[in-house]
Amino acid sequence: MSSGQTEDCGPHHISNGALFGMGNPLLDICVTGTQELLDKYKLKADDQILSEPSHIPLFEELCEDKGVEFLAGGATQNAMKVAQWMSDKPNSTVFMGCIGKDKFGDILKTKAEAVGVSVHYQYHEKEATGTAACIITGNNRSLVANLAAANCFTKDHLDETQHWEMVTKAKYYYIAGFFLTVSPPSIMEVAKHSLAEKKTFMMNLSAPFLSQFFKDPLVAAMPYIDILFGNESEADAFSTAMEFGTKDVKEIALKTAALPKEDEGRPRIVVFTQGEHPTIIVQDGKATEYPVIPLKEGELVDTNGAGDAFVGGFLAQLIQKHPIAECVRAGNYAANVIIKRAGCTFPEKPDYK
């Protein structure tokens, strides 16, 4: 099937654990900060970086802030949270990743389960739970990720009988590109299962540095990817890495969709968001543009998690077997909700028609 979808159930039916996510679970430590705070730790207002030893005191400083908020974060886990919220059916999402046996790990598990995601973490004996310092200044957010235990996920956890059963039960798989830095063997195992069972395997380019420095595991996974997500800067970095010879996002999407695929009977779908500009979808070799929901002046609060929210909204419709156009509409709705709030958070129920 060209849509990359499976045939088993009728529209709107979601089986338990239909959507399986695997990635880097991080506890987001969110505060509204100042330029002085950014300068103190040599951070940029709109950026995402991996932490260095000089950033360790930052995490302690944020935890002492009176307005600090803790959220279950990490790109894949964010997408699972939003997909769970938008699907409005209990237990439709499952998530795996590695955390530490500590206070932050307890908070992370509680926060993820509170929004209905079924989490099955691997626990690391020595490393601390991964954290992300999220400093909001005006409409910008600076993200500093300390992967810690999130970097320690191993395929052994996936291979345990009760965990592999969750993989076999799922119909859709989503893994953010950040996991390419952690456990490529786990990615490939899920990808090969998805191919063998004609399920839907999805990934995200996630950040420009992944195409630059983790090109080999990304290229190895690409033939198995039924739906690939990314944004315009990630598309540009991928084009450079693959020597496509173009900076045109639509052309990059077409070339990416045309890359070799294991199941040639199901052409790859490519979904590239471009902020306030139209989302580009390539399906069956054709590129289509979908406008985003315009924001009114003053509505933008925080772009943190907007891309993950788009994916989550998209996936919530995909697992109900809606057409791609409807998946994009739901993705745009979810992203629009999230950017009007601090952090990747949402109201109790979606107001989505």
TORSE-722298 format. One record per residue (C-alpha): residue number from 1; residue in three letters; x, y, z. Coordinates in nm, 3 decimals, m for minus. Layout:
BEGIN
   pos   code         x         y         z
   NUM    ALA         X         Y         Z
...
END
This chain:
BEGIN
   pos   code         x         y         z
     1    MET     0.000     0.000     0.000
     2    SER     0.134     0.338    m0.097
     3    SER     0.013     0.508     0.220
     4    GLY     0.243     0.304     0.443
     5    GLN    m0.058     0.195     0.651
     6    THR    m0.175    m0.149     0.756
     7    GLU    m0.506    m0.321     0.680
     8    ASP    m0.604    m0.498     1.001
     9    CYS    m0.877    m0.282     1.163
    10    GLY    m1.141    m0.043     1.036
    11    PRO    m1.111     0.335     1.065
    12    HIS    m1.107     0.491     1.413
    13    HIS    m1.020     0.162     1.588
    14    ILE    m0.699     0.178     1.793
    15    SER    m0.571    m0.140     1.955
    16    ASN    m0.387    m0.127     2.289
    17    GLY    m0.020    m0.044     2.236
    18    ALA    m0.077     0.024     1.865
    19    LEU     0.198     0.290     1.860
    20    PHE     0.545     0.197     1.988
    21    GLY     0.807     0.464     2.054
    22    MET     1.170     0.425     2.151
    23    GLY     1.405     0.708     2.238
    24    ASN     1.583     0.920     2.496
    25    PRO     1.362     0.987     2.800
    26    LEU     1.457     1.321     2.959
    27    LEU     1.309     1.510     3.248
    28    ASP     1.254     1.864     3.122
    29    ILE     1.342     2.121     3.388
    30    CYS     1.167     2.434     3.262
    31    VAL     1.206     2.790     3.387
    32    THR     1.145     3.138     3.253
    33    GLY     1.497     3.279     3.249
    34    THR     1.694     3.593     3.166
    35    GLN     1.964     3.692     2.920
    36    GLU     2.199     3.710     3.220
    37    LEU     2.134     3.341     3.294
    38    LEU     2.205     3.250     2.930
    39    ASP     2.525     3.458     2.931
    40    LYS     2.640     3.298     3.256
    41    TYR     2.643     2.954     3.090
    42    LYS     2.734     3.080     2.739
    43    LEU     2.398     2.972     2.591
    44    LYS     2.204     3.105     2.292
    45    ALA     1.839     3.209     2.320
    46    ASP     1.711     2.973     2.049
    47    ASP     1.926     2.663     2.044
    48    GLN     1.953     2.300     2.150
    49    ILE     2.285     2.154     2.260
    50    LEU     2.427     1.862     2.455
    51    SER     2.554     1.961     2.798
    52    GLU     2.921     1.993     2.886
    53    PRO     3.080     1.975     3.233
    54    SER     3.049     2.355     3.263
    55    HIS     2.667     2.320     3.250
    56    ILE     2.630     2.086     3.552
    57    PRO     2.566     2.375     3.800
    58    LEU     2.293     2.503     3.565
    59    PHE     2.068     2.204     3.637
    60    GLU     2.101     2.257     4.013
    61    GLU     2.034     2.629     3.975
    62    LEU     1.714     2.567     3.775
    63    CYS     1.583     2.313     4.028
    64    GLU     1.600     2.585     4.295
    65    ASP     1.400     2.834     4.085
    66    LYS     1.061     2.910     4.244
    67    GLY     0.881     2.880     3.908
    68    VAL     1.047     2.554     3.798
    69    GLU     0.825     2.301     3.621
    70    PHE     0.912     1.935     3.561
    71    LEU     0.781     1.766     3.245
    72    ALA     0.830     1.425     3.086
    73    GLY     1.043     1.512     2.783
    74    GLY     1.273     1.387     2.513
    75    ALA     1.167     1.403     2.147
    76    THR     1.009     1.057     2.108
    77    GLN     0.843     1.063     2.449
    78    ASN     0.695     1.408     2.369
    79    ALA     0.549     1.270     2.046
    80    MET     0.402     0.973     2.237
    81    LYS     0.247     1.210     2.495
    82    VAL     0.077     1.418     2.225
    83    ALA    m0.032     1.111     2.023
    84    GLN    m0.186     0.964     2.338
    85    TRP    m0.365     1.293     2.414
    86    MET    m0.495     1.336     2.057
    87    SER    m0.601     0.972     2.012
    88    ASP    m0.810     0.999     2.331
    89    LYS    m0.796     0.622     2.383
    90    PRO    m0.622     0.485     2.693
    91    ASN    m0.309     0.270     2.645
    92    SER    m0.268     0.337     2.273
    93    THR     0.101     0.435     2.312
    94    VAL     0.402     0.249     2.452
    95    PHE     0.745     0.403     2.513
    96    MET     1.089     0.258     2.592
    97    GLY     1.413     0.427     2.691
    98    CYS     1.670     0.421     2.971
    99    ILE     1.658     0.618     3.299
   100    GLY     1.841     0.613     3.633
   101    LYS     1.722     0.476     3.967
   102    ASP     1.675     0.817     4.125
   103    LYS     1.433     1.094     4.222
   104    PHE     1.427     1.244     3.871
   105    GLY     1.348     0.901     3.727
   106    ASP     1.052     0.867     3.963
   107    ILE     0.923     1.212     3.862
   108    LEU     0.968     1.129     3.493
   109    LYS     0.773     0.802     3.518
   110    THR     0.490     0.970     3.713
   111    LYS     0.465     1.258     3.463
   112    ALA     0.462     1.028     3.157
   113    GLU     0.203     0.791     3.304
   114    ALA    m0.013     1.085     3.415
   115    VAL    m0.081     1.165     3.047
   116    GLY    m0.152     0.800     2.963
   117    VAL     0.174     0.680     2.804
   118    SER     0.262     0.321     2.899
   119    VAL     0.634     0.346     2.985
   120    HIS     0.867     0.048     3.012
   121    TYR     1.202     0.200     3.103
   122    GLN     1.532     0.025     3.131
   123    TYR     1.693     0.124     3.465
   124    HIS     2.065     0.199     3.481
   125    GLU     2.241     0.123     3.810
   126    LYS     2.503     0.400     3.791
   127    GLU     2.398     0.676     3.552
   128    ALA     2.149     0.944     3.657
   129    THR     1.820     1.004     3.474
   130    GLY     1.872     1.226     3.169
   131    THR     1.762     1.586     3.205
   132    ALA     1.703     1.881     2.974
   133    ALA     1.740     2.234     3.102
   134    CYS     1.480     2.442     2.920
   135    ILE     1.523     2.818     2.962
   136    ILE     1.248     3.029     2.811
   137    THR     1.331     3.392     2.730
   138    GLY     1.056     3.580     2.546
   139    ASN     0.946     3.358     2.255
   140    ASN     1.272     3.163     2.251
   141    ARG     1.390     2.857     2.435
   142    SER     1.741     2.734     2.498
   143    LEU     1.764     2.359     2.555
   144    VAL     2.064     2.191     2.719
   145    ALA     2.035     1.812     2.727
   146    ASN     2.232     1.592     2.965
   147    LEU     2.160     1.244     2.825
   148    ALA     2.321     1.053     3.114
   149    ALA     2.123     0.725     3.151
   150    ALA     1.927     0.793     2.828
   151    ASN     2.255     0.725     2.647
   152    CYS     2.274     0.374     2.798
   153    PHE     1.977     0.191     2.642
   154    THR     2.074    m0.157     2.521
   155    LYS     1.911    m0.407     2.287
   156    ASP     1.899    m0.660     2.576
   157    HIS     1.607    m0.464     2.726
   158    LEU     1.420    m0.476     2.396
   159    ASP     1.488    m0.850     2.360
   160    GLU     1.336    m0.944     2.698
   161    THR     1.022    m1.148     2.628
   162    GLN     0.773    m0.911     2.791
   163    HIS     0.925    m0.612     2.606
   164    TRP     0.953    m0.778     2.266
   165    GLU     0.584    m0.871     2.300
   166    MET     0.509    m0.497     2.302
   167    VAL     0.700    m0.461     1.977
   168    THR     0.514    m0.750     1.813
   169    LYS     0.178    m0.619     1.938
   170    ALA     0.232    m0.269     1.794
   171    LYS     0.134    m0.177     1.439
   172    TYR     0.323     0.153     1.413
   173    TYR     0.677     0.244     1.524
   174    TYR     0.823     0.589     1.576
   175    ILE     1.184     0.666     1.672
   176    ALA     1.336     1.016     1.675
   177    GLY     1.676     1.044     1.508
   178    PHE     1.843     1.127     1.841
   179    PHE     1.830     0.754     1.922
   180    LEU     2.082     0.696     1.640
   181    THR     2.345     0.817     1.889
   182    VAL     2.236     0.558     2.147
   183    SER     2.134     0.218     2.006
   184    PRO     2.137     0.164     1.628
   185    PRO     2.104    m0.216     1.681
   186    SER     1.771    m0.160     1.861
   187    ILE     1.651     0.063     1.576
   188    MET     1.742    m0.196     1.315
   189    GLU     1.576    m0.480     1.505
   190    VAL     1.245    m0.291     1.522
   191    ALA     1.282    m0.178     1.158
   192    LYS     1.334    m0.534     1.034
   193    HIS     1.038    m0.663     1.234
   194    SER     0.819    m0.387     1.089
   195    LEU     0.927    m0.476     0.735
   196    ALA     0.870    m0.851     0.784
   197    GLU     0.519    m0.793     0.922
   198    LYS     0.429    m0.512     0.677
   199    LYS     0.377    m0.263     0.958
   200    THR     0.467     0.109     0.951
   201    PHE     0.816     0.220     1.058
   202    MET     0.882     0.592     1.106
   203    MET     1.177     0.809     1.200
   204    ASN     1.267     1.177     1.229
   205    LEU     1.582     1.358     1.110
   206    SER     1.557     1.540     1.449
   207    ALA     1.865     1.769     1.429
   208    PRO     2.116     1.879     1.163
   209    PHE     2.414     1.728     1.354
   210    LEU     2.271     1.376     1.309
   211    SER     2.301     1.388     0.929
   212    GLN     2.652     1.532     0.969
   213    PHE     2.797     1.302     1.234
   214    PHE     2.568     0.995     1.244
   215    LYS     2.511     0.954     0.872
   216    ASP     2.603     0.582     0.861
   217    PRO     2.334     0.452     1.103
   218    LEU     2.083     0.694     0.947
   219    VAL     2.156     0.567     0.596
   220    ALA     2.138     0.205     0.724
   221    ALA     1.789     0.267     0.864
   222    MET     1.659     0.464     0.564
   223    PRO     1.553     0.166     0.344
   224    TYR     1.314     0.056     0.621
   225    ILE     1.158     0.399     0.683
   226    ASP     0.798     0.420     0.560
   227    ILE     0.743     0.777     0.684
   228    LEU     1.025     1.024     0.750
   229    PHE     0.975     1.352     0.939
   230    GLY     1.200     1.656     0.961
   231    ASN     1.212     2.034     0.940
   232    GLU     1.372     2.264     0.683
   233    SER     1.714     2.295     0.856
   234    GLU     1.733     1.918     0.908
   235    ALA     1.633     1.863     0.544
   236    ASP     1.912     2.099     0.435
   237    ALA     2.173     1.912     0.645
   238    PHE     2.049     1.577     0.507
   239    SER     2.071     1.710     0.150
   240    THR     2.432     1.817     0.212
   241    ALA     2.524     1.481     0.368
   242    MET     2.362     1.289     0.080
   243    GLU     2.509     1.525    m0.184
   244    PHE     2.168     1.597    m0.336
   245    GLY     2.301     1.926    m0.470
   246    THR     1.995     2.133    m0.377
   247    LYS     1.870     2.359    m0.096
   248    ASP     1.510     2.354    m0.221
   249    VAL     1.308     2.180     0.053
   250    LYS     1.052     2.036    m0.190
   251    GLU     1.325     1.895    m0.411
   252    ILE     1.505     1.749    m0.105
   253    ALA     1.178     1.583     0.003
   254    LEU     1.129     1.429    m0.343
   255    LYS     1.488     1.300    m0.355
   256    THR     1.460     1.162     0.000
   257    ALA     1.134     0.981    m0.081
   258    ALA     1.303     0.827    m0.386
   259    LEU     1.597     0.677    m0.192
   260    PRO     1.612     0.295    m0.206
   261    LYS     1.349     0.116     0.002
   262    GLU     1.331    m0.248     0.111
   263    ASP     0.956    m0.273     0.043
   264    GLU     0.932    m0.108    m0.297
   265    GLY     0.556    m0.168    m0.306
   266    ARG     0.507     0.096    m0.034
   267    PRO     0.670     0.421    m0.146
   268    ARG     0.821     0.629     0.133
   269    ILE     0.625     0.930     0.259
   270    VAL     0.834     1.236     0.354
   271    VAL     0.697     1.506     0.584
   272    PHE     0.899     1.829     0.616
   273    THR     0.768     2.111     0.835
   274    GLN     0.890     2.468     0.782
   275    GLY     0.779     2.668     1.085
   276    GLU     0.517     2.920     0.974
   277    HIS     0.560     2.818     0.609
   278    PRO     0.363     2.531     0.450
   279    THR     0.440     2.170     0.543
   280    ILE     0.568     1.971     0.245
   281    ILE     0.447     1.613     0.202
   282    VAL     0.578     1.379    m0.064
   283    GLN     0.350     1.080    m0.119
   284    ASP     0.355     0.847    m0.422
   285    GLY     0.627     1.064    m0.574
   286    LYS     0.421     1.384    m0.566
   287    ALA     0.488     1.689    m0.345
   288    THR     0.195     1.871    m0.181
   289    GLU     0.202     2.181     0.039
   290    TYR    m0.024     2.217     0.344
   291    PRO    m0.052     2.560     0.509
   292    VAL    m0.009     2.582     0.887
   293    ILE    m0.254     2.751     1.124
   294    PRO    m0.158     3.121     1.143
   295    LEU    m0.080     3.267     1.484
   296    LYS    m0.217     3.598     1.605
   297    GLU     0.022     3.856     1.751
   298    GLY     0.127     3.763     2.104
   299    GLU     0.004     3.399     2.083
   300    LEU     0.350     3.245     2.049
   301    VAL     0.478     3.146     2.394
   302    ASP     0.735     2.868     2.343
   303    THR     0.843     2.670     2.037
   304    ASN     0.984     2.390     2.257
   305    GLY     0.824     2.061     2.150
   306    ALA     0.637     2.207     1.849
   307    GLY     0.795     1.959     1.607
   308    ASP     0.731     1.668     1.844
   309    ALA     0.370     1.787     1.887
   310    PHE     0.320     1.796     1.511
   311    VAL     0.443     1.436     1.488
   312    GLY     0.221     1.332     1.782
   313    GLY    m0.091     1.482     1.625
   314    PHE    m0.003     1.325     1.288
   315    LEU     0.049     0.982     1.447
   316    ALA    m0.277     0.999     1.644
   317    GLN    m0.468     1.015     1.314
   318    LEU    m0.240     0.773     1.129
   319    ILE    m0.301     0.493     1.382
   320    GLN    m0.675     0.547     1.325
   321    LYS    m0.611     0.498     0.951
   322    HIS    m0.709     0.848     0.844
   323    PRO    m0.572     0.987     0.514
   324    ILE    m0.240     1.172     0.519
   325    ALA    m0.413     1.509     0.466
   326    GLU    m0.607     1.455     0.790
   327    CYS    m0.287     1.347     0.970
   328    VAL    m0.123     1.676     0.865
   329    ARG    m0.426     1.877     0.981
   330    ALA    m0.408     1.709     1.323
   331    GLY    m0.031     1.766     1.337
   332    ASN    m0.078     2.136     1.264
   333    TYR    m0.351     2.157     1.530
   334    ALA    m0.133     1.991     1.796
   335    ALA     0.170     2.210     1.716
   336    ASN    m0.053     2.519     1.729
   337    VAL    m0.178     2.424     2.076
   338    ILE     0.170     2.350     2.214
   339    ILE     0.342     2.670     2.097
   340    LYS     0.084     2.881     2.284
   341    ARG     0.195     2.718     2.613
   342    ALA     0.523     2.683     2.804
   343    GLY     0.691     2.346     2.745
   344    CYS     0.537     2.049     2.566
   345    THR     0.208     2.071     2.758
   346    PHE    m0.158     2.062     2.657
   347    PRO    m0.508     2.106     2.803
   348    GLU    m0.689     1.804     2.947
   349    LYS    m0.881     1.729     2.625
   350    PRO    m0.808     1.829     2.264
   351    ASP    m1.058     2.063     2.103
   352    TYR    m1.007     1.900     1.764
   353    LYS    m1.286     1.849     1.514
END
